[in-house]
């Protein structure tokens, strides 16, 4: 769990840096920017999956489940913007899901989190 807690600020920083870098670059079409964000977010998730132990990963999943049950925690603005972008743009969602689905399923299977 401590490993996850150390990774969370790094993951958050990577996403924020990605958002800033994307906004600073020459402005490509909005759709392309959204897909770039999806790629960067997926890369951050993959880095986390590759470096997290099963114990830490399981703890992280439990924490997410508890947070959803409470629903009192406000999401950081960048998370909400990303979630809205994936709802508005199916291509962005597809880019993100296609990149993380396999590795995420494998991690869950390897860690015994899939019945």
One Martini backbone bead per residue (centre of mass of N, CA, C, O) as a GRO file, in nm:
protein
  115
    1UNK     BB    1   0.055   0.064  -0.018
    2UNK     BB    2   0.298   0.255  -0.008
    3UNK     BB    3   0.361   0.243  -0.306
    4UNK     BB    4   0.099   0.373  -0.402
    5UNK     BB    5   0.129   0.638  -0.241
    6UNK     BB    6   0.386   0.716  -0.403
    7UNK     BB    7   0.255   0.702  -0.698
    8UNK     BB    8   0.018   0.901  -0.704
    9UNK     BB    9   0.169   1.173  -0.730
   10UNK     BB   10   0.314   1.093  -0.991
   11UNK     BB   11   0.066   1.040  -1.162
   12UNK     BB   12  -0.058   1.317  -1.128
   13UNK     BB   13   0.182   1.475  -1.242
   14UNK     BB   14   0.185   1.349  -1.523
   15UNK     BB   15  -0.096   1.444  -1.606
   16UNK     BB   16  -0.052   1.746  -1.563
   17UNK     BB   17   0.188   1.775  -1.751
   18UNK     BB   18   0.036   1.676  -1.998
   19UNK     BB   19  -0.174   1.898  -2.002
   20UNK     BB   20   0.025   2.133  -2.026
   21UNK     BB   21   0.180   2.043  -2.276
   22UNK     BB   22  -0.067   2.037  -2.462
   23UNK     BB   23  -0.142   2.346  -2.424
   24UNK     BB   24   0.142   2.462  -2.528
   25UNK     BB   25   0.126   2.352  -2.776
   26UNK     BB   26   0.039   2.334  -3.068
   27UNK     BB   27  -0.293   2.348  -3.171
   28UNK     BB   28  -0.461   2.096  -3.217
   29UNK     BB   29  -0.711   1.936  -3.254
   30UNK     BB   30  -0.922   1.841  -3.012
   31UNK     BB   31  -0.919   1.538  -3.067
   32UNK     BB   32  -0.611   1.504  -3.060
   33UNK     BB   33  -0.572   1.602  -2.771
   34UNK     BB   34  -0.747   1.385  -2.639
   35UNK     BB   35  -0.577   1.144  -2.740
   36UNK     BB   36  -0.316   1.230  -2.601
   37UNK     BB   37  -0.428   1.211  -2.315
   38UNK     BB   38  -0.501   0.913  -2.328
   39UNK     BB   39  -0.213   0.814  -2.374
   40UNK     BB   40  -0.088   0.934  -2.116
   41UNK     BB   41  -0.274   0.795  -1.914
   42UNK     BB   42  -0.211   0.506  -2.003
   43UNK     BB   43   0.092   0.517  -1.944
   44UNK     BB   44   0.059   0.566  -1.640
   45UNK     BB   45  -0.094   0.306  -1.580
   46UNK     BB   46   0.121   0.109  -1.687
   47UNK     BB   47   0.343   0.189  -1.493
   48UNK     BB   48   0.188   0.108  -1.242
   49UNK     BB   49   0.140  -0.193  -1.315
   50UNK     BB   50   0.456  -0.262  -1.349
   51UNK     BB   51   0.533  -0.152  -1.029
   52UNK     BB   52   0.313  -0.318  -0.883
   53UNK     BB   53   0.217  -0.504  -0.649
   54UNK     BB   54  -0.028  -0.712  -0.555
   55UNK     BB   55  -0.077  -0.588  -0.281
   56UNK     BB   56  -0.101  -0.294  -0.377
   57UNK     BB   57  -0.318  -0.339  -0.590
   58UNK     BB   58  -0.534  -0.449  -0.401
   59UNK     BB   59  -0.544  -0.198  -0.218
   60UNK     BB   60  -0.625  -0.002  -0.441
   61UNK     BB   61  -0.894  -0.138  -0.513
   62UNK     BB   62  -1.022  -0.105  -0.233
   63UNK     BB   63  -1.005   0.202  -0.219
   64UNK     BB   64  -1.182   0.256  -0.465
   65UNK     BB   65  -1.433   0.112  -0.358
   66UNK     BB   66  -1.470   0.290  -0.107
   67UNK     BB   67  -1.494   0.561  -0.250
   68UNK     BB   68  -1.746   0.489  -0.413
   69UNK     BB   69  -1.925   0.432  -0.164
   70UNK     BB   70  -1.908   0.721  -0.046
   71UNK     BB   71  -1.915   0.974  -0.252
   72UNK     BB   72  -1.758   1.233  -0.106
   73UNK     BB   73  -1.541   1.246  -0.297
   74UNK     BB   74  -1.370   1.460  -0.482
   75UNK     BB   75  -1.270   1.507  -0.784
   76UNK     BB   76  -1.037   1.594  -0.968
   77UNK     BB   77  -1.055   1.796  -1.235
   78UNK     BB   78  -0.888   1.620  -1.437
   79UNK     BB   79  -1.059   1.364  -1.405
   80UNK     BB   80  -1.327   1.483  -1.496
   81UNK     BB   81  -1.234   1.574  -1.777
   82UNK     BB   82  -1.156   1.294  -1.876
   83UNK     BB   83  -1.429   1.160  -1.838
   84UNK     BB   84  -1.583   1.354  -2.029
   85UNK     BB   85  -1.415   1.297  -2.282
   86UNK     BB   86  -1.494   0.990  -2.296
   87UNK     BB   87  -1.797   1.052  -2.341
   88UNK     BB   88  -1.779   1.248  -2.599
   89UNK     BB   89  -1.527   1.052  -2.707
   90UNK     BB   90  -1.501   0.740  -2.824
   91UNK     BB   91  -1.203   0.745  -2.927
   92UNK     BB   92  -1.072   0.806  -2.658
   93UNK     BB   93  -1.172   0.561  -2.509
   94UNK     BB   94  -1.051   0.352  -2.702
   95UNK     BB   95  -0.757   0.429  -2.665
   96UNK     BB   96  -0.742   0.372  -2.362
   97UNK     BB   97  -0.857   0.081  -2.348
   98UNK     BB   98  -0.669  -0.059  -2.556
   99UNK     BB   99  -0.407  -0.006  -2.378
  100UNK     BB  100  -0.515  -0.131  -2.076
  101UNK     BB  101  -0.680  -0.396  -2.077
  102UNK     BB  102  -0.472  -0.625  -2.086
  103UNK     BB  103  -0.283  -0.546  -1.848
  104UNK     BB  104  -0.510  -0.535  -1.637
  105UNK     BB  105  -0.611  -0.826  -1.661
  106UNK     BB  106  -0.339  -0.960  -1.599
  107UNK     BB  107  -0.303  -0.841  -1.316
  108UNK     BB  108  -0.561  -0.960  -1.197
  109UNK     BB  109  -0.488  -1.255  -1.250
  110UNK     BB  110  -0.206  -1.264  -1.110
  111UNK     BB  111  -0.353  -1.152  -0.826
  112UNK     BB  112  -0.642  -1.291  -0.783
  113UNK     BB  113  -0.903  -1.083  -0.884
  114UNK     BB  114  -1.025  -1.323  -1.052
  115UNK     BB  115  -1.262  -1.579  -1.040
   0.00000   0.00000   0.00000
